[in-house]
Amino acid sequence: MSTTQVFLGAFAVLAALPVLTLLAGNRKSLAGSITLVGVGVACLAMLGLAVTALTVGPIAFDLGTVPLFGLTSSLAFTIDGLSAIFVILISVLGTASALYSVGYIAHYPDEDARRYYVPFPLFIAGMLMVATTSDWFCFFFGWEFMTLVSYFLVTFENRDKENLSAGFIYFFMTQLTSMGLMLAIIVLGTWGGSTSFAAVAKTLGALQAENPVALYGLLSLFFIGFATKAGMFPLGIWLPKAHPAAPASVSALLSGVMIKLGIYGMLRIFLWALPLGEATHVWGMVITLFGVLSMLVGTLRALGEHDCKRLLAQHSIGQMGYVLLGLGLGLTFLGSNPLFAALGFLGCLYHLINHACFKSLLFFNTGSILYRAGTRDLDSLGGLSAVMPLTAGCALVGALSIAGTPPFNGFVSKWLLYQSAIFGDVSTPVYILAAVVAIFIGTVTLASFVKYMGTAYLGTLPKRFVGSGFGCPRSMEAVEVFLAVVCLVMGVFPGPVVATLLGVLDPAFAGAGVDLGPSVLSALPWSGLSVTSASGTTLTVFAPLVVIGGLAVSFALSALIHGAVKVPSRPAQIWNCGEEIDDELVRYRASSFYSPFKKLIAPVYRQHPFPTLSLPALLPRLLDLDKWLYFPIGALFRKSSKAISRAHTGVPQLYLSWQVAGGALAIVFALWLM
């Protein structure tokens, strides 16, 4: 089969799955199995194409042109290095989510499985279309399609009014900013004659020289549209509402993949399309600022959450701040310090991949908690490690990864970002301050997950859980174990990933006319990433095996000291100062963690309600088309029908008379026209 046939076949399979699911009826296991097989086959095909694009070279498909408002818009698709990264994420996590869903959707006995399994493969198809098209109109079509079908997944539990409200806010916010995205695409296509990626890049170059005001305006529309989807503060107000409302398997895809497509759009515009110039530097600083703001506000808000899914949703805003920081630093330093610009872009892409892994793992983990404990409230949990040890172990890996603790993958990407921010421009303290904020937020993230692990998995098991059947279906546990292993491997052996990402960035740097010069970035499997400066000095940015060796020695020394003391340990009941108090009354709950610090930063937790429109009294009446237009027309139609029905007397002579009269009128009308 040709690559075009494989590509089209994958989309055909995803398009056929909803029909097969409908035929399966409301049989959850059958619908889940059909979806798993179909999604697995389609994603495996796309995964093969992505690997080919990374190892051999870009793959392009052109399926013809589409007329669009007098513009040339083509059904063109290209899988280059950047697309391949996102196709791999969508394919791997899409298959993992489908496998997880087989066991997890049984958690909803009263919900119709078809409302989940029909939009699920279409959601994956929409994301794949966004990541592979090379035409901005097709990109926008896939963008809107992805948003529409994900709305139905977010509102899967539609009996809950809060979920419906969350779905509305999500859809409204993303659609509002998407209109600006559509306007920017139409304007650029009109000026350039085509909406292809290449034509839009040429148009942006011309605008940079001839009309900078229009350039900044159009880039603002792109930025707002992509930043809203990426969950950037303050545009990502939909995210803490939509992620908890969706099933855990969907939350993993929303946070793990979909919000990353906002970053993909920014990379396509600001790095792959926008020529290097003043605008690159300015927008780099803007994105850096919003990245720092997002990581600060999102993570501090997460510290105050005790709903485990809302906690993770707030962390999505915070962690996307790290990704935006890397993107902003890369754009800022691209013209002045290419070496550390490359480190910024590497940190951006590496953390994007890492976040997809550990955040999906953590959302799957909360799904396992909800599956067995029946609640997401950390104040009501505790001691689950005794009955769900495998789930607890995977949660620990995810928590250490997101906190940036070595030797897990989150540390590698954050370390790259610290290097870029600190050394990229030592004469400008603001970038060093950004690094300090990022390091501080890393400690806050760790504190947040100390609360998560301590209240969910440690402590005593609540009495209502004692004797209950715990554990999760093997399919759910397999997904969590797989992602936990990935988090560890990418932290211990970052070299191959860094080498791949450097290859992805090469065309963008070449297109911008940027040369790293005598400085060399080297990705080594054992020492991680090394930087050779212009003077020939080699700096090992990260050596994971050295860190692991240091940790191993530290643990060995701790074990030796503990063994030398020889103090026996024994389990004991909680001592309550001699009083007999139920364990539930003295449980240290999640809402009690870090109370003094949360009071100090209380303004961060201030929630602003979704804005409501206060309209003049006349305006609602004018907008009520039913009352003053449609209903009167309907009433007039009913009256006319009743009047005509009176002529239906059943007398043949009367019917013949109507025909003669009608024929005469037709002849008169025809003669009048002549």
C-alpha positions in Angstrom: 0.0 0.0 0.0 1.1 3.5 -0.7 1.5 6.1 2.1 -1.5 7.9 0.7 -3.7 4.8 0.9 -2.5 4.1 4.5 -3.2 7.7 5.5 -6.7 7.7 3.9 -7.4 4.2 5.3 -6.7 5.3 8.8 -9.2 8.1 8.5 -11.7 5.8 6.9 -11.5 3.4 9.8 -12.0 6.2 12.3 -15.0 7.5 10.3 -16.6 4.0 10.1 -16.3 3.2 13.9 -19.3 5.4 14.9 -21.5 3.5 12.6 -20.3 0.1 13.9 -20.8 1.4 17.5 -24.4 2.4 16.7 -25.0 -1.1 15.4 -23.6 -2.6 18.5 -26.3 -0.8 20.6 -25.8 0.0 24.3 -23.6 -3.0 24.9 -20.6 -1.4 26.6 -18.1 -4.3 26.3 -18.9 -4.8 22.6 -18.8 -1.1 21.8 -15.5 -0.7 23.7 -13.9 -3.7 22.0 -14.9 -2.4 18.5 -13.6 1.1 19.3 -10.3 -0.3 20.7 -9.6 -2.5 17.7 -10.5 0.3 15.2 -8.7 3.0 17.0 -5.7 0.7 17.5 -5.5 -0.1 13.8 -5.9 3.5 12.6 -3.4 4.8 15.2 -0.9 2.1 14.4 -1.1 3.1 10.7 -0.6 6.8 11.6 2.2 5.9 14.0 4.0 4.1 11.1 3.7 7.2 8.9 5.1 9.4 11.7 8.1 7.2 12.3 8.8 7.2 8.6 8.6 11.0 8.5 11.1 11.2 11.3 13.6 8.7 9.9 13.3 9.1 6.1 11.8 12.5 5.5 8.5 14.4 5.2 5.5 12.7 3.7 3.1 14.8 1.6 -0.4 14.1 0.2 -2.4 16.4 -2.1 -6.0 15.4 -2.6 -7.1 18.3 -4.7 -8.3 21.9 -4.3 -11.5 23.4 -2.7 -13.0 26.7 -3.8 -13.3 29.0 -0.9 -14.5 32.6 -1.2 -12.4 33.0 -4.4 -9.3 31.6 -2.6 -7.3 28.6 -3.4 -7.6 26.1 -0.6 -6.2 22.6 -1.0 -6.8 19.3 0.7 -3.1 19.0 1.3 -1.5 17.0 4.1 2.1 16.8 5.2 3.7 14.8 8.0 7.0 16.5 8.7 9.1 16.3 11.9 6.8 18.6 13.9 3.6 16.9 12.7 5.2 13.5 13.5 5.7 14.4 17.1 2.0 15.2 17.6 0.8 12.3 15.5 2.8 10.0 17.8 1.3 11.6 20.9 -2.2 11.3 19.5 -1.8 7.8 18.3 -0.2 6.4 21.5 -2.5 8.2 23.9 -5.5 7.7 21.8 -5.0 3.9 21.8 -4.2 4.0 25.5 -7.4 5.9 26.2 -9.4 3.4 24.1 -7.9 0.5 26.1 -8.6 2.3 29.4 -12.2 3.0 28.3 -13.1 -0.7 27.9 -13.0 -1.1 31.7 -13.7 2.4 32.8 -17.0 3.1 31.0 -18.5 0.3 32.9 -18.3 2.7 35.8 -21.3 4.5 34.2 -24.1 1.8 34.3 -26.9 4.4 33.7 -25.3 6.1 30.7 -25.7 5.1 27.1 -22.3 3.9 25.9 -23.1 5.1 22.4 -22.9 8.7 23.5 -19.3 8.1 24.4 -18.0 5.7 21.7 -19.6 7.5 18.7 -17.7 10.8 19.2 -14.5 9.2 20.6 -12.9 8.1 17.3 -14.1 11.3 15.6 -12.3 13.3 18.3 -9.1 11.4 17.5 -9.6 11.9 13.7 -10.1 15.7 14.3 -6.8 15.9 16.2 -5.0 14.0 13.5 -6.3 16.3 10.8 -5.1 19.4 12.7 -1.7 17.8 13.1 -1.2 16.7 9.5 -2.8 19.3 7.2 -0.6 21.8 5.4 -3.5 24.2 4.6 -4.9 26.7 7.1 -8.4 26.3 5.9 -8.3 22.5 6.4 -6.6 23.2 9.7 -9.5 25.4 10.8 -12.0 22.7 9.7 -10.2 20.1 11.7 -9.9 22.5 14.6 -13.6 23.2 14.7 -14.5 19.5 14.2 -12.3 18.5 17.0 -13.9 21.1 19.3 -17.4 20.0 18.4 -17.0 16.3 19.0 -15.0 16.9 22.2 -18.0 18.9 23.5 -20.1 15.8 23.4 -17.4 13.9 25.4 -17.1 16.6 28.0 -20.9 16.6 28.5 -21.1 12.8 28.6 -22.7 12.9 32.0 -25.4 15.2 30.9 -27.7 14.7 33.9 -25.4 16.8 35.9 -26.1 20.6 35.3 -22.5 21.5 36.3 -21.2 19.3 33.5 -23.5 21.0 31.0 -22.4 24.4 32.2 -18.8 23.3 32.0 -19.4 22.1 28.4 -21.1 25.4 27.5 -18.2 27.5 28.8 -15.7 25.3 27.0 -17.5 25.5 23.7 -18.3 29.2 24.0 -14.8 30.3 24.9 -13.1 28.2 22.2 -15.6 29.2 19.6 -15.4 32.9 20.5 -11.6 32.9 19.9 -11.8 30.6 16.9 -13.7 33.3 15.1 -10.6 35.5 15.3 -8.6 32.6 14.0 -10.9 32.2 11.0 -10.8 35.9 10.3 -6.9 35.9 10.3 -6.9 32.9 7.9 -9.3 34.5 5.5 -7.5 37.8 5.5 -4.1 36.2 4.9 -5.6 33.9 2.2 -7.1 36.9 0.5 -3.9 38.8 0.4 -1.8 35.9 -0.6 -4.3 34.1 -2.9 -4.0 30.9 -1.0 -4.4 29.5 2.5 -1.6 26.9 2.2 1.1 27.0 4.9 3.7 28.1 2.3 1.6 30.9 0.9 0.7 32.2 4.3 4.3 32.3 5.3 5.2 34.4 2.2 2.3 36.8 3.1 3.5 37.2 6.6 7.0 38.0 5.3 5.5 40.7 3.0 3.5 42.2 5.8 6.5 42.3 8.0 8.2 44.6 5.5 5.1 46.6 4.2 2.4 46.7 7.0 3.7 45.8 10.5 0.4 47.0 12.1 -1.6 44.5 10.1 1.0 41.8 10.9 0.7 42.4 14.7 -3.0 42.4 14.5 -3.3 39.1 12.6 -0.6 37.5 14.9 -2.7 38.6 17.9 -5.7 36.8 16.5 -3.7 33.6 16.0 -2.2 33.9 19.4 -5.5 34.4 21.2 -7.1 31.5 19.4 -4.3 29.1 20.1 -3.6 30.3 23.6 -7.3 29.7 24.6 -7.1 26.1 23.4 -3.8 25.6 25.2 -5.3 26.7 28.5 -3.1 29.7 28.9 -4.1 32.0 31.8 -6.4 34.0 31.7 -7.9 32.6 28.5 -8.0 29.0 29.8 -10.9 29.6 32.3 -12.7 26.7 30.6 -10.1 24.2 31.5 -10.7 23.7 35.3 -14.4 23.2 34.5 -14.2 21.0 31.4 -11.5 18.5 32.5 -13.3 17.4 35.7 -16.6 17.2 33.9 -15.3 14.7 31.3 -14.7 11.0 31.9 -11.1 10.4 33.1 -10.2 8.7 29.7 -11.3 11.8 27.9 -9.7 14.2 30.4 -6.4 12.4 29.7 -6.8 13.2 26.0 -7.9 16.7 26.6 -5.0 17.6 28.8 -2.5 15.1 27.3 -3.0 16.0 23.6 -5.7 18.4 22.7 -4.4 21.5 24.5 -1.0 20.8 23.0 -2.4 21.5 19.6 -2.6 25.1 20.7 1.2 25.0 21.1 1.4 23.3 17.7 -0.5 26.2 16.1 1.8 28.7 17.7 4.9 26.9 16.5 3.5 26.7 13.0 2.9 30.5 12.9 5.6 32.0 15.1 8.5 29.7 14.2 7.7 27.9 10.9 5.9 30.7 9.1 6.9 34.1 10.6 10.3 35.3 9.2 12.9 36.2 11.8 12.7 39.8 12.7 11.5 42.3 15.3 8.1 40.6 15.5 9.7 37.3 16.5 11.5 39.0 19.4 8.4 40.9 20.6 6.1 37.9 20.5 8.8 35.8 22.2 8.7 38.2 25.2 4.8 38.3 25.2 4.6 34.5 25.2 7.3 34.3 27.9 5.3 36.7 30.1 2.1 34.7 29.7 4.0 31.5 30.3 5.3 32.7 33.7 1.9 34.0 34.6 0.2 30.7 33.7 2.6 28.6 35.6 2.3 30.8 38.7 -1.4 31.2 38.8 -2.3 27.7 37.7 0.0 25.9 40.1 -0.9 28.1 43.1 -4.6 27.5 42.5 -4.0 23.8 42.3 -2.5 24.0 45.8 -5.9 24.9 47.1 -8.0 22.2 45.3 -9.2 19.1 47.0 -11.1 17.6 44.1 -8.4 15.5 42.5 -9.5 16.1 38.9 -9.8 19.9 39.5 -6.3 19.8 41.0 -4.9 18.2 37.9 -6.8 20.6 35.7 -5.3 23.6 37.4 -1.9 21.9 37.0 -2.5 21.7 33.3 -2.6 25.5 33.2 0.6 25.6 35.3 2.5 23.0 33.3 1.5 24.6 30.0 3.1 27.7 31.4 6.4 25.8 31.3 5.8 24.9 27.6 4.9 28.5 26.8 8.0 29.7 28.7 10.2 27.5 26.5 8.5 28.7 23.3 8.8 32.3 24.3 12.5 32.0 25.3 13.3 30.3 22.0 11.6 33.1 20.0 13.2 35.8 22.1 16.8 34.4 21.7 16.4 33.2 18.1 18.1 36.2 16.6 20.6 37.0 19.3 21.6 33.7 20.9 20.7 30.7 18.8 22.3 28.2 21.1 20.1 29.0 24.0 17.1 29.6 21.7 17.6 26.0 20.7 17.6 25.0 24.4 14.4 26.9 24.9 12.7 25.1 22.0 14.0 21.8 23.2 12.6 22.4 26.6 9.3 23.5 25.1 8.9 20.3 23.0 10.4 18.0 25.6 8.1 19.3 28.3 5.2 19.1 25.9 5.8 15.4 25.4 6.5 14.8 29.1 3.4 16.6 30.1 1.4 14.4 27.7 2.8 11.3 29.4 2.6 12.2 33.1 -0.6 14.2 33.0 -2.4 11.5 31.1 -1.1 9.0 33.7 -2.4 11.1 36.5 -5.8 11.6 35.0 -6.1 7.8 34.4 -5.1 7.5 38.0 -7.9 9.7 39.2 -10.2 7.6 37.1 -9.1 4.5 38.9 -9.8 6.2 42.2 -13.2 7.2 41.1 -13.9 3.7 39.7 -13.3 2.0 43.0 -13.7 4.7 45.7 -16.7 6.4 44.1 -15.4 9.9 44.9 -12.9 12.5 43.7 -12.8 14.4 47.0 -9.4 14.0 48.6 -11.0 14.9 52.0 -12.9 11.7 51.8 -10.1 9.4 50.7 -7.0 7.9 52.4 -5.1 4.7 52.8 -5.7 3.5 49.2 -2.1 2.3 48.8 -3.0 -0.7 51.0 -5.7 -1.9 48.6 -4.6 -0.4 45.3 -0.8 -0.8 45.5 -0.1 -0.8 41.7 -2.3 2.3 41.2 -0.5 4.0 44.1 2.9 3.2 42.6 1.9 4.6 39.2 0.6 7.7 41.0 3.9 8.2 42.7 5.8 8.1 39.4 3.4 10.6 37.9 3.6 12.9 40.9 7.5 12.9 40.9 7.5 13.4 37.1 5.2 16.4 37.1 7.2 17.9 40.1 10.4 17.7 38.0 12.1 15.2 40.4 15.1 13.3 39.0 15.4 10.7 37.5 12.0 11.2 35.9 11.2 12.9 32.6 9.8 16.2 34.0 13.3 17.0 35.4 15.0 16.9 32.0 12.7 19.3 30.3 12.6 21.7 33.2 16.3 21.7 33.4 16.6 22.6 29.8 14.2 25.5 30.4 16.3 26.7 33.4 19.5 26.7 31.3 17.9 28.7 28.5 16.3 31.3 30.9 19.4 31.8 33.0 22.2 31.8 30.4 20.2 33.1 27.3 20.7 36.7 28.2 22.5 37.3 31.4 22.4 41.1 30.9 18.5 41.0 31.3 17.5 40.0 34.8 13.9 39.4 33.8 14.8 36.1 32.2 16.7 35.0 35.3 13.6 36.0 37.3 11.5 33.8 35.1 13.9 30.9 35.9 13.6 31.6 39.6 9.8 31.6 39.3 9.9 28.3 37.4 12.1 26.7 40.1 9.8 28.0 42.8 6.7 26.7 41.0 8.4 23.3 40.8 8.5 23.2 44.6 4.9 24.3 44.8 4.0 21.5 42.4 5.8 19.0 44.6 3.9 20.3 47.7 0.6 19.9 45.8 1.3 16.3 45.0 2.5 15.6 48.6 -1.0 16.5 49.5 -2.4 14.4 46.7 -0.4 11.3 47.6 -0.7 11.8 51.4 -4.5 12.2 51.4 -5.4 9.7 48.7 -3.0 6.8 49.2 -1.4 7.2 52.7 -2.9 7.3 56.2 -5.7 5.0 57.3 -8.3 3.5 55.1 -11.8 4.9 55.8 -14.0 2.4 57.4 -16.5 2.4 54.6 -13.8 1.0 52.3 -12.7 -1.8 54.6 -13.7 -5.1 53.2 -14.7 -3.6 49.9 -13.4 -5.1 46.7 -10.7 -2.9 45.3 -8.4 -3.0 42.4 -9.2 -2.1 38.8 -9.6 -3.9 35.5 -6.3 -5.1 34.1 -6.8 -2.9 31.0 -6.9 0.2 33.2 -3.8 -0.9 35.2 -1.9 -1.8 32.0 -2.3 1.7 30.7 -1.1 3.3 33.9 2.0 1.0 34.1 2.9 1.7 30.5 2.9 5.5 31.0 4.8 5.2 34.3 7.5 3.2 32.5 7.6 5.8 29.7 8.1 8.6 32.3 11.0 6.8 33.8 12.7 5.8 30.6 12.5 9.3 29.1 14.1 10.7 32.3 16.9 8.1 32.4 17.7 8.1 28.6 16.8 11.5 27.2 19.5 11.4 24.5 17.4 9.8 21.7 14.5 12.1 22.3 16.7 15.2 22.3 18.4 14.0 19.1 15.0 13.6 17.5 13.8 17.0 18.6 17.0 18.6 17.3 16.3 17.0 13.9 12.7 18.4 14.1 14.0 21.9 14.8 16.7 21.9 12.1 14.3 22.9 9.2 12.8 25.7 11.2 16.2 27.1 12.1 17.4 26.8 8.5 14.2 28.5 7.2 14.9 31.4 9.6 18.4 31.7 8.4 19.8 30.9 11.8 23.1 28.9 12.2 24.3 27.6 15.6 27.8 28.4 14.3 30.7 26.8 16.1 28.5 25.9 19.1 27.3 22.4 19.0 24.4 20.6 20.7 25.1 16.9 21.2 22.5 14.4 22.3 24.2 11.4 24.0 22.4 8.4 25.3 24.4 8.2 28.5 25.3 11.8 29.4 22.0 13.3 28.2 22.7 16.7 26.5 26.1 18.3 26.1 26.7 21.9 24.8 30.1 22.8 23.2 30.5 26.6 23.2 32.4 28.7 20.6 35.5 28.5 22.8 35.5 24.7 22.7 34.4 24.3 26.3 32.0 21.4 26.8 29.2 21.8 29.3 27.1 18.7 30.2 23.7 20.2 30.7 22.2 17.0 32.1 23.8 13.7 33.1 20.9 11.4 34.3 23.0 8.4 35.1 25.3 10.6 37.3 22.2 11.8 39.1 20.9 8.3 39.5 24.2 7.2 40.8 24.2 10.0 43.4 20.6 9.0 44.5 21.6 5.3 44.8 24.6 6.2 47.0 22.4 8.4 49.2 19.8 5.7 49.6 22.5 3.1 50.4 23.9 5.4 53.1 20.5 5.9 54.5 19.9 2.2 54.6 23.2 1.6 56.3 22.5 4.2 59.0 19.0 2.8 59.6 20.4 -0.7 59.8 23.1 0.3 62.2 20.7 1.9 64.7 18.7 -1.4 65.0 15.6 0.1 66.5 12.6 -2.2 66.1 9.5 -0.6 64.5 6.0 -1.7 65.3 2.6 -0.6 64.0 0.4 1.3 66.5 -2.9 3.0 66.7 -3.2 6.8 66.4 -2.7 8.3 69.8 -5.4 10.9 70.6 -4.1 12.1 74.0 -5.7 9.2 75.8 -9.2 9.8 74.4 -11.1 7.3 72.2 -11.9 9.3 69.1 -12.9 7.8 65.8 -10.1 8.0 63.2 -12.4 9.9 60.8 -12.5 12.8 63.2 -8.8 13.2 63.5 -7.9 12.5 59.8 -5.7 15.2 58.3 -7.6 16.2 55.3 -6.5 17.8 52.0 -8.2 21.1 52.7 -6.0 21.5 55.8 -2.8 21.3 53.9 -0.7 24.6 53.7 -3.4 26.7 55.3 -1.1 29.6 56.2 0.5 29.7 52.8 -3.0 29.6 51.1 -4.1 32.5 53.2 -1.0 34.4 52.1 -1.8 34.0 48.5 -5.6 34.2 48.9 -6.1 36.7 46.0 -4.9 34.0 43.6 -7.9 31.9 44.5 -10.4 34.6 43.8 -12.8 33.1 41.2 -14.4 35.5 38.7 -17.8 34.4 37.5 -18.4 33.8 33.8 -19.6 37.2 32.5 -23.3 37.6 31.9 -24.9 40.0 29.4 -27.2 42.8 30.7 -29.3 43.7 27.7 -31.8 46.6 27.3 -35.4 45.6 27.6 -36.1 46.2 23.9 -33.2 44.1 22.6 -34.4 40.7 23.9 -37.8 41.4 22.2 -36.0 42.3 18.9 -34.0 39.1 19.1 -37.0 36.9 19.9 -37.7 35.9 16.2 -40.1 33.2 17.3 -42.5 35.8 18.8 -42.6 38.5 16.2 -41.7 36.5 13.0 -42.0 32.7 13.0 -45.1 32.3 15.1 -47.1 35.0 13.1 -46.1 33.4 9.8 -47.2 30.0 11.2 -50.5 31.3 12.3 -51.1 32.9 8.9 -50.3 29.6 7.2 -52.8 27.7 9.5 -55.6 30.3 8.7 -54.9 30.0 5.0 -54.9 26.2 5.1 -58.3 26.3 6.9 -59.8 28.7 4.4 -58.6 26.5 1.5 -59.8 23.3 3.2 -63.4 24.7 3.1 -63.3 24.2 -0.7 -62.9 20.5 -0.3 -66.6 19.6 -0.4 -66.3 16.3 -2.2 -68.4 17.5 -5.2 -66.6 16.6 -8.5 -68.2 19.5 -10.4 -66.8 22.0 -7.9 -63.3 20.5 -8.3 -63.7 20.8 -12.1 -64.7 24.4 -11.8 -61.5 25.2 -9.8 -59.4 23.6 -12.5 -61.1 25.6 -15.3 -60.7 28.8 -13.3 -57.0 28.0 -12.6 -56.4 27.2 -16.3 -58.0 30.4 -17.3 -55.8 32.4 -14.9 -52.7 30.6 -16.2 -53.5 31.6 -19.8 -54.2 35.2 -18.8 -50.9 35.3 -16.9 -49.0 33.8 -19.9 -50.5 36.3 -22.3 -49.6 39.2 -19.9 -46.0 38.1 -19.9 -45.9 38.0 -23.7 
